[in-house]
Amino acid sequence: MAGSPPTIFSPTRRIAARRRMARLQQGADPARFVIDDIVEDMIERLAFLRHEPRRALVIGDGTGNLASALEHAGAEIAVAEPGDGFDEERPYPFGGFDFIAGVATLDTVNDLPGALIHIRNALAPGGRAIASFAGAGSLPMLRRIMLAADGERPAARFHPMVDVRAGAQLLQRAGWTDPVADSRAVKAAYRSLDRLVTDLRVQGLGNVLASHAPLGKARLERARAAFAAETDESGRVVETFEILTLSGRHP
């Protein structure tokens, strides 16, 4: 009998991060370029596939833009949010959807194969799902900066991330039909480390590891110095967000 998946992420910290994101998104001109990119891409994929859902579930889109677009196209919409207690690692309390969208949430579940199975089970036969989240290759500059700041004693500060190959294998393992995994890069330029970290928090992309080490003032100053050393001729650091997208259908 298979054992329980390891606890890599803290459910409590994950919920707190999602609630903080919801609060910060109500501020003036909040960063939301990752979610905006995911929503735009999902709408384009549905149009390309000519998939016109009549009943859809949207998970994690705090902006409401995806739900609005689907509703405008005639779909009946249900919305779920991990910050409100929706648990993607348990069987869904509802089903029969012909489209499910997972917006930037599956990168912080402990049981990703199980979560993909629950999505599949909540689909009606022939229904389609698309899940997008930060994947392997994200935040290379911040990783380099934090390694420099930590010195000879690096701490666990970044989530383990899924690449395209592993994503495709997970879809097959979860029993999806027509599984597709792909990724694309979203880039953003920063003039300060503090703004980069703020953008991560505002978009719910901060550290929610179950085991984490405080940064401390000394390491923070070293991180700021490392950031300054990485700036280009314009005084900026260009960071990369690799968006992994998993899609497929209920058999």
C-alpha positions as CSV (number, residue, x, y, z in Angstrom):
1,M,0.0,0.0,0.0
2,A,1.4,3.4,-1.0
3,G,2.3,5.7,1.9
4,S,1.2,9.3,2.3
5,P,3.0,11.9,0.3
6,P,5.7,13.8,2.2
7,T,4.7,17.1,3.7
8,I,6.8,19.6,1.7
9,F,4.4,22.5,1.9
10,S,2.6,23.9,5.0
11,P,-1.2,24.0,4.4
12,T,-1.4,26.7,7.1
13,R,1.2,28.9,5.4
14,R,-0.4,28.2,2.0
15,I,-3.8,29.4,3.2
16,A,-2.2,32.5,4.8
17,A,-0.3,33.3,1.6
18,R,-3.5,33.1,-0.5
19,R,-5.4,35.3,1.9
20,R,-2.6,37.8,2.0
21,M,-2.6,37.8,-1.8
22,A,-6.3,38.5,-1.9
23,R,-5.9,41.4,0.5
24,L,-2.9,42.9,-1.4
25,Q,-4.6,42.5,-4.8
26,Q,-7.2,45.1,-3.5
27,G,-4.4,47.7,-3.3
28,A,-3.4,50.3,-5.9
29,D,-2.1,48.8,-9.1
30,P,-1.0,45.4,-7.7
31,A,1.3,43.1,-9.7
32,R,-0.7,40.4,-11.3
33,F,1.2,39.7,-14.5
34,V,1.6,36.0,-13.8
35,I,-2.2,35.4,-13.3
36,D,-3.0,37.7,-16.2
37,D,-0.8,35.7,-18.5
38,I,-2.3,32.4,-17.3
39,V,-5.9,33.7,-17.8
40,E,-5.2,35.0,-21.2
41,D,-3.5,31.8,-22.3
42,M,-6.4,29.7,-21.0
43,I,-8.9,31.7,-23.0
44,E,-6.8,31.4,-26.1
45,R,-6.4,27.6,-25.6
46,L,-10.1,27.1,-25.2
47,A,-10.7,29.1,-28.4
48,F,-8.1,27.2,-30.4
49,L,-9.6,23.9,-29.2
50,R,-13.1,25.1,-29.9
51,H,-14.1,24.0,-26.4
52,E,-17.1,26.0,-25.2
53,P,-17.9,25.0,-21.7
54,R,-21.4,25.1,-20.4
55,R,-20.5,24.5,-16.8
56,A,-17.0,25.5,-15.5
57,L,-15.1,25.5,-12.2
58,V,-12.4,28.1,-11.8
59,I,-9.9,27.5,-9.0
60,G,-7.6,30.3,-7.7
61,D,-8.2,33.2,-10.0
62,G,-8.7,36.0,-7.4
63,T,-9.0,38.6,-10.2
64,G,-12.3,37.1,-11.4
65,N,-11.2,37.7,-15.0
66,L,-11.4,34.1,-16.2
67,A,-14.8,33.5,-14.6
68,S,-16.1,36.7,-16.2
69,A,-14.8,35.7,-19.6
70,L,-16.3,32.3,-19.4
71,E,-19.6,33.6,-18.0
72,H,-19.7,36.1,-20.9
73,A,-19.4,33.2,-23.3
74,G,-22.4,31.6,-21.7
75,A,-21.0,29.2,-19.1
76,E,-22.4,28.6,-15.7
77,I,-19.5,29.3,-13.3
78,A,-18.4,27.9,-9.9
79,V,-15.5,29.4,-8.2
80,A,-13.1,27.9,-5.6
81,E,-10.2,29.3,-3.7
82,P,-7.7,27.5,-1.5
83,G,-7.5,30.6,0.8
84,D,-11.2,30.1,1.6
85,G,-10.6,26.5,2.6
86,F,-11.0,24.6,-0.7
87,D,-8.6,21.6,-0.5
88,E,-7.3,20.4,-3.8
89,E,-5.9,17.3,-2.2
90,R,-9.3,15.9,-1.3
91,P,-12.2,14.7,-3.5
92,Y,-14.2,17.7,-4.7
93,P,-17.6,18.2,-3.1
94,F,-19.1,18.9,-6.6
95,G,-18.6,17.5,-10.1
96,G,-19.9,17.2,-13.6
97,F,-18.0,20.1,-15.0
98,D,-17.0,20.2,-18.7
99,F,-14.2,22.6,-17.9
100,I,-11.9,23.1,-14.8
101,A,-9.3,25.8,-14.6
102,G,-6.5,25.6,-12.0
103,V,-4.9,29.1,-11.8
104,A,-1.5,29.2,-10.1
105,T,-2.3,26.9,-7.2
106,L,-1.0,23.3,-8.0
107,D,2.6,24.2,-7.4
108,T,2.1,24.2,-3.6
109,V,0.1,21.0,-3.1
110,N,1.9,18.0,-1.4
111,D,0.0,15.4,-3.4
112,L,0.1,16.7,-7.0
113,P,-0.8,13.3,-8.6
114,G,-3.8,13.0,-6.2
115,A,-4.9,16.6,-7.0
116,L,-4.8,15.8,-10.7
117,I,-6.9,12.7,-10.1
118,H,-9.5,14.8,-8.2
119,I,-9.7,17.3,-11.1
120,R,-10.2,14.4,-13.5
121,N,-12.9,12.9,-11.3
122,A,-14.8,16.3,-11.1
123,L,-15.0,16.5,-14.9
124,A,-17.9,15.2,-16.8
125,P,-17.0,12.5,-19.4
126,G,-15.2,14.3,-22.2
127,G,-14.7,17.4,-20.0
128,R,-11.4,19.3,-20.3
129,A,-9.1,20.8,-17.6
130,I,-6.2,23.2,-17.8
131,A,-3.9,23.9,-14.9
132,S,-1.1,26.5,-15.0
133,F,1.5,27.3,-12.3
134,A,5.1,28.3,-11.8
135,G,7.3,25.4,-13.0
136,A,10.9,24.4,-13.1
137,G,13.2,27.1,-14.2
138,S,11.4,29.9,-12.4
139,L,13.3,32.6,-10.5
140,P,16.8,31.8,-11.6
141,M,18.2,35.2,-10.6
142,L,16.6,35.2,-7.2
143,R,18.0,31.7,-6.6
144,R,21.5,32.9,-7.5
145,I,21.1,35.9,-5.2
146,M,19.9,33.9,-2.2
147,L,22.7,31.4,-2.7
148,A,25.2,34.3,-2.5
149,A,23.4,35.7,0.6
150,D,23.4,32.3,2.4
151,G,27.0,31.6,1.7
152,E,28.3,28.3,2.9
153,R,25.1,27.4,4.6
154,P,22.3,27.6,2.0
155,A,18.8,27.2,3.4
156,A,15.6,25.8,1.8
157,R,14.0,28.9,0.4
158,F,12.5,27.7,-2.9
159,H,9.8,25.3,-3.7
160,P,10.6,22.1,-5.6
161,M,9.2,22.6,-9.1
162,V,7.8,20.4,-11.8
163,D,9.2,20.4,-15.3
164,V,7.5,19.6,-18.6
165,R,8.6,16.0,-18.7
166,A,7.5,15.3,-15.2
167,G,4.2,17.1,-15.8
168,A,3.4,14.9,-18.8
169,Q,4.2,11.8,-16.7
170,L,1.9,13.0,-13.9
171,L,-1.0,13.5,-16.3
172,Q,-0.6,10.0,-17.7
173,R,-0.4,8.6,-14.1
174,A,-3.6,10.5,-13.2
175,G,-5.4,8.9,-16.1
176,W,-6.0,12.0,-18.2
177,T,-6.9,11.6,-21.9
178,D,-5.0,13.6,-24.5
179,P,-2.5,14.8,-21.9
180,V,-0.3,17.9,-22.9
181,A,2.4,19.6,-20.9
182,D,4.2,22.7,-22.1
183,S,5.9,25.8,-20.6
184,R,6.6,29.3,-21.5
185,A,8.6,32.1,-20.0
186,V,7.3,35.4,-18.5
187,K,9.9,38.0,-17.8
188,A,9.9,41.0,-15.5
189,A,12.6,43.6,-14.8
190,Y,13.3,44.9,-11.3
191,R,15.4,47.7,-9.9
192,S,15.4,46.4,-6.3
193,L,15.2,43.1,-4.5
194,D,12.5,44.4,-2.3
195,R,10.2,45.1,-5.3
196,L,10.8,41.6,-6.6
197,V,9.9,40.0,-3.3
198,T,6.8,42.2,-3.0
199,D,5.6,41.1,-6.4
200,L,6.0,37.5,-5.4
201,R,3.9,38.0,-2.3
202,V,1.2,40.1,-4.0
203,Q,0.8,37.2,-6.5
204,G,0.8,34.4,-4.0
205,L,4.2,33.1,-5.1
206,G,6.1,33.3,-1.9
207,N,7.6,30.5,0.2
208,V,5.1,28.2,1.9
209,L,7.5,25.4,2.7
210,A,6.8,23.4,5.8
211,S,10.4,23.8,6.9
212,H,11.9,27.2,6.3
213,A,14.6,29.4,7.7
214,P,14.2,33.1,8.6
215,L,16.3,35.4,6.4
216,G,17.6,37.7,9.1
217,K,19.1,41.2,8.7
218,A,22.6,40.2,7.8
219,R,21.5,37.8,5.0
220,L,19.0,40.4,3.7
221,E,21.8,42.9,3.3
222,R,23.9,40.4,1.5
223,A,21.0,39.5,-0.7
224,R,20.5,43.2,-1.6
225,A,24.2,43.5,-2.4
226,A,24.1,40.4,-4.5
227,F,21.1,41.8,-6.4
228,A,23.0,45.0,-7.1
229,A,25.9,43.0,-8.4
230,E,23.5,41.3,-10.9
231,T,22.0,44.4,-12.4
232,D,22.5,45.1,-16.1
233,E,23.5,48.4,-17.8
234,S,20.1,49.9,-17.1
235,G,20.3,49.1,-13.4
236,R,17.8,46.3,-13.5
237,V,17.7,42.5,-13.0
238,V,15.5,40.6,-15.4
239,E,13.7,37.7,-13.7
240,T,12.0,34.7,-15.4
241,F,8.8,33.0,-14.4
242,E,8.4,29.7,-16.2
243,I,4.7,28.9,-16.5
244,L,4.0,25.2,-16.7
245,T,0.6,24.3,-18.2
246,L,-1.0,20.8,-17.9
247,S,-4.1,20.0,-19.9
248,G,-6.2,17.1,-20.8
249,R,-9.6,15.5,-20.8
250,H,-11.7,13.1,-18.7
251,P,-11.7,9.7,-20.5
